[in-house]
Amino acid sequence: MAKESVGLKGTLGLAPKIAVKSSTIDIDKTEKDVKNIHSTKIELTRISVDMPKALFKKMKIKVAEDEMTVRDYVLKLIEEDLNK
């Protein structure tokens, strides 16, 4: 008696090959954009603020609800106050 072919090997196969689209990248434009992004450096100064824990918690809740960072929130408040 001949052996029967049993198993998944006979039922499974590879998917047909699909051609991958190649894209052209403008290297000069990309390098120019990278230089523009990294050349706009602003001199920064770090500050530190001590505040009551309850006030800090309220601030964190507010910035989370507004989907912003504490840094952006503080900068916005300072700019609004100075531009009055």
BELPEPE-V309502 format. One record per backbone hydrogen bond with DSSP energy under -0.5 kcal/mol. NH is the residue of the N-H (numbers start at 0). CO is the residue of the C=O. Records with the same first field share a line. If there is no record, write none. Layout:
NH=CO / CO
This chain:
5=3
10=7
11=7
25=23
26=24
29=25
30=26
31=27
32=28
33=29
34=30
35=31
36=32
37=33
38=34
39=35
40=38
55=51
56=52
57=53
58=54
59=55
60=56
61=57
62=58
63=59
64=60
65=61
66=63
67=62
72=68
73=69
74=70
75=71
76=72
77=73
78=74
79=75
80=76
81=77
82=78
83=80
